[in-house]
């Protein structure tokens, strides 16, 4: 396959899925890691995609644009892992927690598989799959029904009805963006409705969100900044954001990469 053909194939995958991983392209296209990285560099220089850690994503997010799960999982991986590790420290054995859809909550799920006697409520197919692949006899996982979104969330009236009669100790809420003006937001109107129901069901609201979410605004507000009991972000969070979140949310935690 010529370089031009290969780059076109990569671009089509990015446009179709919202993003790609270098490892997947190496396997699918049968070329070296270095070749794929050079192709991504060429496409990025032409303004056709955005290079991220371990892959590339499509350009131009707007308030209603919803990247696929693959695209989002390729972004800010070290930061998300640090946030997930810190968030897991807030979970005690024998409690009920809810994890909304999102790649940071998906990362968190991996850190919760060893927690005993845990009840997990989620509207995320990938999050539920983490627990399904790592079973425990003393764990209960409830996956809501609903309509599937590009980010693999289950939303809509069925999901809302399933959540409405439930009560959990802590909700870990994945968000598309956060700002003083709009609060915590999502680009999907039905997901916003479902997430608001999760917020209502929780005794404590924890928002794990990396620094790129600051001043990103989706079309629909899930909750105001002041409704969060805890916000967990990373060292890249700007000082302005730290000041605003520390003033408005109950507690701001900065997770350091490489810490346990």
WORA-V651389 format. One record per pair of residues at least 6 apart in sequence whose ideal C-beta (glycine too) atoms are under 8 Angstrom apart, sorted by the first residue. I is the first residue (numbers start at 1). J is the second residue. Records with the same first field share a line. If there is no record, write none. Layout:
I=J, J
This chain:
1=9, 29, 31
3=39
6=29, 31, 35, 39
7=39, 42, 43
9=29
10=20, 25, 29, 36, 39, 40, 43, 56
11=43, 48, 49
13=20, 25
14=20, 49, 56, 57, 58
15=58
17=68, 70, 71
18=57, 58, 67, 68, 70, 71, 72, 150
19=52, 55, 56, 57, 58, 67, 68, 70, 71, 72, 73, 74, 75
20=55, 56, 70, 74
21=54, 55, 70, 74
22=33, 36, 37, 40, 54, 55
23=33, 54
24=55
25=31, 36, 55
26=32, 33, 36
29=36
40=49, 51, 55, 56
41=51
43=49, 56
44=50, 51, 56
47=59
48=59
49=56, 57, 58, 59
50=56, 57, 58, 59
52=74, 75, 76
53=74, 75, 76, 77, 78
54=74, 77
55=74
56=74
57=67, 71, 74, 75
58=67, 71
61=67, 216
62=187
63=187, 217, 218, 219
64=187, 218, 219
65=187
66=149, 150, 151, 176, 187, 188
67=150, 151
68=150, 151
69=103, 106, 126, 150, 151, 152
72=102, 103, 151
73=103, 106
75=103, 212
76=210, 211, 212, 234
78=257
79=210, 211, 234, 236, 255, 257
80=103, 104, 107, 210
81=107, 257
82=234, 255, 256, 257, 258, 259
83=104, 107, 108, 208, 209, 210, 232, 233, 234, 255
84=104, 107, 108, 110, 111, 208
85=111, 255, 259, 260
86=232, 253, 255, 259
87=108, 111, 172, 206, 208, 232, 255
88=108, 111, 112, 115
90=170, 206, 230
91=97, 112, 115, 118, 170
93=115, 116, 117, 118
94=116, 117, 118
95=118, 119, 169, 170
96=118, 119, 120, 121, 167, 168, 169
97=112, 118, 119, 120, 121, 168, 169, 170, 171, 172
98=120, 121, 122, 166, 168, 170, 171, 172, 198, 201, 202
99=105, 108, 109, 120, 121, 122, 124, 127, 171, 172, 174
100=122, 123, 124, 153, 171, 172, 173, 174, 194, 195, 198
101=122, 123, 124, 126, 127, 149, 151, 152, 153, 154, 174, 191
102=124, 151, 174, 175
103=174
104=174, 208, 209, 210
105=122, 124, 127, 172, 173, 174, 208
106=124, 126, 127, 130
108=172, 208
109=120, 127, 130, 131
110=130
112=118, 120, 131
113=130, 131, 134, 136
116=136, 138, 139
117=138, 139
118=136, 138, 139, 140
119=139, 140, 141, 142, 168
120=127, 128, 131, 139, 140, 141, 142
121=142, 144, 163, 166, 168, 198, 201
122=128, 141, 142, 143, 144
123=143, 144, 146, 153, 154, 155, 159, 163, 194, 198
124=152, 153, 154, 174
125=143, 148, 152, 153, 154
126=152
128=141, 143
131=139, 141
132=141
142=162, 166
143=154
144=154, 158, 159, 162, 163, 194
145=154, 158, 159, 162
146=153, 154, 155, 156, 157, 158, 159, 162, 194
147=154, 155, 156, 158, 159, 190
148=154
149=155, 188, 190, 191
151=188, 191
153=188, 191, 194
154=194
155=188, 190, 191, 193, 194
156=190, 193, 194
159=194, 197
160=193, 194, 197
163=194, 197, 198, 201
164=197, 201
166=201
167=201, 202, 203
168=201, 202, 203
169=202, 203, 204
170=202, 203, 204, 205, 206
171=198, 199, 201, 202, 204, 205, 206
172=206, 207, 208
173=184, 195, 198, 199, 205, 206, 207, 208, 222, 223, 228
174=208, 209
175=184, 185, 186, 207, 209, 213, 218, 222
176=185, 186, 187, 213, 216, 218
177=184, 185, 213, 214, 215, 216, 217, 218
178=184, 185, 207, 209, 213, 214, 215, 216, 225, 231, 245
179=185, 214, 215, 216, 217
180=225, 244, 248
181=217
182=217, 218, 221
183=221, 222, 223, 224, 225, 227
184=207, 209, 221, 222, 223, 224, 225, 227, 228
185=192, 216, 217, 218, 219, 220, 221, 222
186=192, 195, 218, 219, 220, 222
187=218, 219, 220
188=218, 220
189=219, 220
191=220
192=218, 220, 221, 222
195=222, 223
196=222, 223
199=205, 222, 223, 227
204=229, 230
205=223, 227, 228, 229, 230
206=228, 229, 230, 231, 232
207=228, 230, 231, 232, 249
208=232, 233
209=231, 232, 233
210=233, 234, 236
211=233, 234, 235, 236, 237, 238, 241
212=236
213=233
214=233, 237, 238, 241
215=241
224=248
225=231, 244, 245, 248, 249
226=248, 249
228=249, 250
229=249, 250, 251
230=249, 250, 251, 252, 253
231=245, 249, 251, 252, 253
232=253, 254, 255
233=241, 245, 252, 253, 254, 255
234=254, 255, 256, 257
235=254, 255, 256, 257
237=245, 254
242=252, 254
245=252
246=252
